[in-house]
Amino acid sequence: MKNLAIIAYSRKAVNEYRNLFEKILENRVLISTYCMEDGSIYQPIQADLAVISSDDMLPLAKKQLASGITLVTAALTISRKGFEAIQALPPRTRALMVNVNRNLSLQCVEQIYHLGATHLELIPYTPYTELHQRVDVAISPGEAWAVPASVSQIVEIGRRCIDISTIVFVLITLGFPELFLTPAVQEYCATIMPANYGTSFPYAKDRDFRGEYGIGAEEKSGVIAFANDGIIKTYNELAVKLVGLSGERMEGRHMLDIFDSAAVRESIQNMKPGQKRKITVRKKDLYVRLNMEHEARDGVLNYITLEPVPELPSRGKRTLGRGYTAKYYFSSIVTRSQNMKQLLALAEKNAASESSILICGESGTGKELLAQAIHNASARKNGPFVGLNCASLPESLLESELFGYEEGAFTGASRGGKKGLFEQAEGGTLFLDEIGEMPIHLQTRLLRVLQEKEVMRLGGDSIIDVDVRILAATNRKLREQIREGTFRADLYYRLDVVPLRLPPLRERPEDIPALIHTFQKQLGVDYEFTEAAMRKLKSMYWEGNIRELRNCVEYFANWGKAQIGEEDLDVRYAGLEQALTDSAEKTAPAIPDAFLQFLLETRQEGRLAAEVLKDLRLREERGEHSAGRRSLAQTERLRACGCTESVLRGLLVEMEDFGLIRQGRGRSGTSLTPAGREASEALEEYESEP
């Protein structure tokens, strides 16, 4: 008969653990206990396997263990009832996490957060620790004696329990895998919170541990257990079928050898516990998940589950609704503007990369059209194009739409849960329009997805790898939002790998005739604008940009006239342009508020920016409509301010964000916008005032 040694600090703890293993092992093993409290730890320990309650006991236990004994430190977790008591505490409750020493207290804090109770502020506490502020709540894992007298509420969660992963290790090591089938194991698992990534061991249904494993009532998986050296210990028949090795035995083989692809082997080697990935094994698509990883002194016992990927309807051209197809190509974009052509060339060049792209531009400039063209010119063109306007949904729905949710995650959640847009965009592109409207806490989750390439559904416990390229767009000035604290700087720099700024229609008036012709063809009409009317159209402000121009074309299509003159435009836009001008004069100063604040807060940079505006304005008055960065940096006034080309590079980016300048590509140089010219003139007026 084999021997199991249990080592813990207190007599109460070793007795609890002994009772548990006697019930699970059905008295097939001799169990001896050793503890610090009664001094029994100081005698020699003989056993086939020793389970120790914590690393704190390890140095002392090693002195007493005979050579050749397998030693495992128990993975501990919290009872389900105790965790429910923690979850019941109100959000933002400050609570002491009490334990006999700081290391154990910190372990409890980490585990509670890991299990999902992130709504609390937990403070590690050990007996006689000095408290510098009043805390009314304490959480005790059977250590209520250590709670300070000033605490008014004690949440008793009971002594930490041995996790199922340790029980798995013990049963495999001692040679009783069939005991997974017993009601004792299943009943015990129902009383605890699985310690490792919220996952639990899938129980076998047949007596020889070879039948299919059932995970829940409806889901079935293949299971393969393997030890530290990668050698397979046990598995079920479904696993054999899924990896295409029916009729072959897998015990004793290295786990990675059963997979036929080097890429798959590398992918599985790099998996984290709890992670779920899609792999292809012998032309069969599978989901593989590392359910648990238990580190022992002499080994690691891992379990992976394999599930067939459900067959989806044939893709072809996606017709799944909003945002699943990209209809537009670079050839769909109508332009004669040189600046626009340079922008499109840059976009097309970067379409082939996997870099994130941030498209900036006013409303109606065609940001989604450009995003779709980028997708269709990329290697992902055969994958889905999924679009979401971040301003179109309330905050509560935006999170579930992006990341998905499991069944029961919240009231009203669909039966079976729902894939989020990241999962739906697998292998393709996710376009996030109006990214500046995203709430700050969702920006944090989005940043993690960009960094780790993985998501977790709301209410879920599986980490799902995602292969998605992100394109984002905004009509807001994100740098201003960063200064205001409403947009994360780290997310901005993750998205802004390739910045593309779409010019407003008033900066590309040469495109208006071609755009009008395109819209007329789409509407099936054929009328013309007189030269005077076309001049007026080119001089208009176009606050709604291309979208507003299309509305104009559609408006006159309903007139049934062969020719539209300037007087017709006056009817359509009677007083509108003047109203826009008057409104701008009344509500907007010549110097934009954000730029004015920049001037006041950054004196040196503000002074340089003012000098750049002045230099560009003077050049423009001399007939020079743009200037290169090196030429600007070498002007006498800027050199006198200590300006260098590298300093100027960053400053010009800021000024472009304020809408004061345009930076062309290549040799196009930097030029003033109307707003920049106006700001420069206003600054000169301020300087000339007494």
Residue pairs with C-beta under 8 A, 6 or more apart in sequence:
1 28
1 29
1 30
2 28
2 29
2 30
2 48
2 49
2 174
2 175
3 29
3 30
3 31
3 32
3 46
3 47
3 48
3 49
4 21
4 25
4 29
4 30
4 31
4 32
4 47
4 48
4 49
4 50
4 51
4 170
4 174
5 31
5 32
5 33
5 34
5 45
5 46
5 47
5 49
5 50
5 51
5 69
6 14
6 17
6 18
6 21
6 31
6 32
6 33
6 34
6 50
6 51
6 53
7 14
7 33
7 34
7 35
7 41
7 45
7 50
7 51
7 52
7 53
7 57
7 61
8 14
8 17
8 33
8 34
8 35
8 36
8 52
8 53
8 54
8 57
9 35
9 36
9 37
9 53
9 54
9 56
9 57
9 100
10 35
10 36
10 37
11 35
11 37
11 38
12 159
13 35
13 53
13 159
14 33
14 34
14 35
14 53
15 33
16 159
17 33
17 51
17 53
17 74
17 162
18 31
18 33
20 162
20 188
21 29
21 31
21 170
22 31
23 184
24 167
24 171
24 179
24 182
24 184
24 185
24 188
25 31
25 170
25 171
25 174
25 176
25 179
26 179
26 182
26 184
28 176
29 174
32 45
32 47
33 40
34 40
34 41
34 43
34 45
34 61
34 64
35 41
36 57
36 60
41 57
41 60
41 61
41 64
42 64
43 64
44 64
44 66
45 61
45 64
45 65
45 66
45 69
46 66
46 69
47 66
47 69
48 69
48 70
48 173
48 174
49 69
49 70
49 71
49 72
49 170
49 173
49 174
50 61
50 65
50 69
50 70
50 71
50 72
51 72
51 73
51 74
51 162
51 166
51 170
52 58
52 61
52 71
52 72
52 73
52 74
53 73
53 74
53 76
54 73
54 74
54 76
54 104
55 73
55 103
56 101
56 103
56 104
58 73
61 71
62 71
65 71
70 173
70 296
70 297
70 298
70 299
71 296
71 297
71 298
72 166
72 169
72 170
72 173
72 294
72 296
72 297
72 298
73 295
73 296
73 297
74 162
74 163
74 166
75 162
75 163
75 165
75 166
75 195
75 196
75 294
76 107
76 111
76 160
76 161
76 162
76 163
76 195
77 111
77 160
77 161
77 162
77 163
77 192
77 193
77 194
77 195
78 86
78 111
78 112
78 115
78 141
78 157
78 158
78 160
78 161
78 192
78 193
79 157
79 158
79 161
79 191
79 192
79 193
80 190
80 191
80 192
80 193
81 157
81 158
81 191
82 141
82 156
82 157
82 158
83 112
83 115
83 117
83 157
83 193
85 155
85 156
85 157
86 112
86 117
86 120
86 139
86 155
86 157
87 117
89 95
89 119
89 120
89 137
89 155
91 119
91 120
92 119
92 120
92 121
93 119
93 120
93 121
93 137
94 120
94 121
94 123
94 135
94 136
94 137
95 120
95 121
95 122
95 123
95 135
95 137
95 138
95 139
95 155
96 122
96 123
96 124
96 125
96 135
96 137
96 138
96 139
96 147
96 148
96 151
97 105
97 108
97 109
97 112
97 122
97 123
97 124
97 125
97 138
97 139
98 105
98 125
98 126
98 138
98 139
98 140
98 141
98 143
98 144
98 146
98 147
99 105
99 107
99 108
99 124
99 125
99 126
99 141
99 143
99 146
100 126
100 127
100 143
100 146
101 126
102 124
102 126
105 124
105 125
105 126
106 124
108 139
108 141
108 160
109 122
109 124
111 195
112 120
112 122
112 139
113 122
114 197
115 193
115 198
116 198
122 139
123 135
125 131
125 138
125 146
125 148
126 146
127 146
131 148
131 150
134 150
135 150
135 151
136 151
136 152
136 153
137 151
137 152
137 153
137 154
137 155
138 147
138 148
138 151
138 153
138 154
138 155
139 154
139 155
139 157
140 146
140 147
140 154
140 155
140 156
140 157
141 157
141 158
141 159
141 160
142 156
142 158
142 159
144 154
144 156
147 154
161 191
161 192
163 192
163 194
163 195
163 196
164 185
164 188
164 189
164 192
164 194
164 200
164 201
164 292
165 194
165 195
165 196
165 201
165 292
165 293
165 294
165 301
166 294
167 185
167 188
168 180
168 201
168 225
168 292
168 294
168 301
168 303
169 294
169 296
169 301
171 177
171 179
171 180
172 225
172 233
172 234
172 301
177 209
177 233
177 234
178 207
178 208
178 209
179 185
180 201
180 203
180 204
180 209
181 203
181 204
181 205
181 206
181 207
181 209
185 203
186 203
189 200
189 201
194 200
194 201
194 292
196 273
196 274
196 291
196 292
196 293
196 294
197 273
197 274
197 292
197 461
197 463
198 274
198 461
199 273
199 274
199 291
199 292
199 461
199 462
201 291
201 292
201 303
202 213
202 214
202 215
202 221
202 223
202 291
202 305
203 213
203 214
204 210
204 211
204 213
204 236
205 211
205 212
205 213
205 214
209 234
209 236
210 235
210 236
210 237
211 236
211 237
212 220
212 222
212 236
212 237
212 238
213 220
213 221
213 222
213 223
213 236
213 238
213 305
214 220
215 221
215 305
219 307
220 238
220 307
221 238
221 305
221 306
221 307
222 235
222 236
222 238
222 239
222 240
222 241
222 242
222 243
222 305
222 306
222 307
223 235
223 236
223 238
223 239
223 303
223 304
223 305
223 306
224 232
224 234
224 235
224 239
224 250
224 255
224 258
224 303
224 304
224 306
225 232
225 233
225 234
225 235
225 301
225 302
225 303
226 232
226 233
226 255
226 301
226 302
226 304
227 233
227 299
227 300
227 301
227 302
228 296
228 298
228 299
228 300
228 301
229 254
229 299
230 254
230 255
230 256
231 252
231 253
231 254
231 255
232 250
232 251
232 252
232 253
232 254
232 255
232 258
233 251
233 301
234 251
235 250
235 251
238 306
239 250
239 306
240 246
240 248
240 250
242 281
242 284
242 286
242 306
242 307
242 308
243 258
243 259
243 281
243 282
243 306
244 260
244 281
244 282
244 284
245 258
250 258
255 268
255 304
256 265
256 268
256 269
259 265
259 268
259 279
259 281
260 281
260 282
261 279
261 280
261 281
264 279
264 280
264 281
267 277
267 279
268 277
268 279
268 288
268 290
268 304
271 277
271 288
271 290
272 290
272 463
273 290
273 291
273 292
273 293
274 289
274 290
274 291
274 461
274 462
274 463
275 289
275 290
275 454
275 462
275 463
275 464
275 465
276 287
276 288
276 289
276 462
276 463
276 464
276 465
277 287
277 288
277 289
277 465
278 285
278 286
278 287
278 288
278 309
278 426
278 465
279 285
279 286
279 287
279 288
280 286
284 308
285 308
285 309
286 306
286 307
286 308
286 309
287 306
287 307
287 308
287 309
288 304
288 305
288 306
289 304
289 305
289 307
289 462
290 302
290 303
290 304
291 303
291 304
291 305
292 302
292 303
293 300
293 301
293 302
294 300
294 301
294 302
317 325
318 324
318 325
318 384
319 325
320 384
322 387
323 385
323 386
323 387
323 388
323 421
323 431
324 384
324 385
324 386
324 424
325 384
325 385
326 371
326 372
326 373
326 375
326 376
326 381
326 385
326 429
327 372
328 369
328 372
328 373
328 376
329 372
329 373
329 376
329 377
330 344
330 347
330 348
330 373
330 376
330 377
332 369
332 373
333 344
333 366
333 369
333 370
333 373
334 511
334 514
334 515
334 518
335 341
335 344
335 508
335 511
335 514
336 510
336 511
336 514
337 503
337 508
337 510
337 511
338 668
339 503
339 507
339 508
339 662
339 664
339 668
340 503
340 508
340 511
342 664
342 665
342 666
342 668
343 500
343 501
343 502
343 503
343 665
344 370
345 665
346 498
346 500
346 665
347 357
347 370
347 373
347 374
347 500
348 373
348 374
348 377
350 357
350 374
350 498
351 373
351 374
351 375
351 377
351 378
352 377
352 378
352 379
353 498
354 469
355 497
355 498
356 450
356 469
356 470
356 471
356 472
356 494
356 495
356 496
356 497
356 498
357 371
357 374
357 470
357 471
357 472
357 495
357 497
357 498
357 499
357 500
358 435
358 472
358 473
358 474
358 478
358 492
358 495
358 496
358 497
358 498
358 499
358 500
359 367
359 370
359 371
359 471
359 472
359 473
359 474
359 500
359 501
359 502
360 473
360 474
360 475
360 478
360 499
360 500
360 501
360 502
361 367
361 473
361 475
361 501
361 502
361 503
361 504
362 475
362 502
362 504
362 545
363 475
363 544
363 545
363 547
364 505
364 544
364 545
364 546
364 547
364 548
365 502
365 503
365 504
365 505
365 545
365 546
366 502
366 545
366 546
367 433
367 473
367 475
367 502
368 387
368 431
368 433
368 473
370 500
370 502
371 387
371 429
371 431
371 433
371 471
371 473
372 385
372 431
374 429
374 471
375 381
375 385
375 428
375 429
375 431
375 471
376 385
378 429
378 469
380 427
380 428
380 429
380 469
383 425
383 426
383 427
383 428
383 429
384 424
384 425
384 426
384 427
384 428
384 429
385 425
385 428
385 429
385 431
386 421
386 424
386 425
386 428
386 429
386 430
386 431
387 430
387 431
387 433
388 401
388 402
388 421
388 430
388 431
388 432
388 433
389 433
389 434
390 398
390 432
390 433
390 434
390 435
390 436
390 437
390 438
391 433
391 434
391 437
392 434
393 401
395 439
395 442
398 438
398 439
398 442
399 442
399 445
399 458
400 409
400 410
400 418
400 420
400 458
401 420
401 421
402 420
402 421
402 422
402 442
402 445
402 446
403 420
403 422
403 445
403 455
403 456
403 457
403 458
404 417
404 418
404 419
404 420
404 421
404 422
404 423
404 455
404 457
404 458
404 460
405 413
405 417
405 418
405 420
405 457
405 458
405 459
405 460
406 413
406 417
406 457
406 458
406 459
406 460
407 413
407 414
407 415
407 416
407 417
407 459
408 459
409 417
409 457
409 458
409 459
409 460
410 458
410 459
413 459
417 457
417 459
417 460
420 455
420 457
421 430
422 430
422 449
422 455
422 466
422 468
423 455
423 464
423 466
425 466
425 468
426 466
426 467
426 468
427 467
427 468
428 468
428 469
429 468
429 469
429 470
429 471
430 468
430 469
430 470
430 471
431 471
431 472
431 473
432 438
432 446
432 470
432 471
432 472
432 473
433 472
433 473
434 473
434 474
434 475
434 476
435 472
435 473
435 474
435 478
435 495
436 474
436 475
436 476
436 478
436 481
436 487
437 476
438 446
440 485
440 486
440 487
440 488
443 487
443 488
443 491
444 488
446 491
447 488
447 490
447 491
447 494
449 455
449 466
450 470
450 491
450 494
450 495
451 494
453 465
453 466
453 467
454 463
454 464
454 465
454 466
455 463
455 464
455 466
456 462
456 463
456 464
457 464
470 495
472 495
477 594
477 657
477 658
477 659
478 487
478 492
478 496
478 657
479 492
479 654
479 657
480 594
480 657
481 487
482 488
482 489
482 492
501 656
503 662
504 542
504 545
505 511
505 512
505 542
505 545
505 546
505 548
505 549
506 540
506 541
506 542
506 674
507 662
507 673
509 538
509 539
510 538
512 534
512 537
512 538
512 549
513 534
515 546
515 549
515 550
516 529
516 537
516 549
516 553
519 549
519 550
519 553
519 554
520 526
520 527
520 553
520 557
523 553
523 554
523 557
525 553
525 557
527 556
527 557
527 559
527 561
527 562
527 563
527 564
528 562
528 563
528 564
529 537
529 563
529 564
529 565
530 563
530 564
530 565
530 566
532 565
532 566
533 564
533 565
533 566
533 568
533 569
536 566
536 569
537 549
537 552
537 569
540 573
540 577
541 577
541 580
541 581
542 548
542 549
543 580
544 551
552 572
555 572
556 564
556 568
556 572
559 568
561 568
589 596
589 682
590 678
590 679
590 681
590 682
591 599
591 679
591 682
591 683
592 658
592 659
592 660
592 675
592 679
594 658
595 609
595 658
595 660
595 679
598 605
598 606
598 609
598 654
598 658
599 606
599 609
599 610
600 606
604 641
604 642
605 651
605 654
607 641
608 638
608 641
608 643
608 647
608 648
608 651
609 651
609 654
609 655
609 660
610 680
610 683
611 637
611 638
611 641
611 643
612 632
612 638
612 648
612 651
612 652
612 655
612 661
613 655
613 660
613 661
613 672
613 676
613 679
613 680
613 683
614 637
614 680
614 683
614 684
615 627
615 632
615 635
615 637
615 638
616 627
616 632
616 661
616 670
616 671
616 672
616 676
616 680
617 672
617 676
617 677
617 680
617 681
619 625
619 627
620 671
620 672
620 677
625 671
626 664
626 668
626 669
626 670
626 671
627 669
627 670
627 671
628 667
628 669
628 670
629 645
629 648
629 649
629 652
629 669
629 670
630 645
631 669
632 638
632 648
632 670
633 639
633 643
633 644
633 645
633 648
638 648
643 651
652 661
652 663
652 670
653 663
655 661
655 676
656 662
656 663
658 675
659 673
659 675
659 676
660 672
660 673
660 675
660 676
660 679
661 670
661 671
661 672
661 673
661 676
662 670
662 671
662 672
662 673
663 670
664 670
664 671
672 680
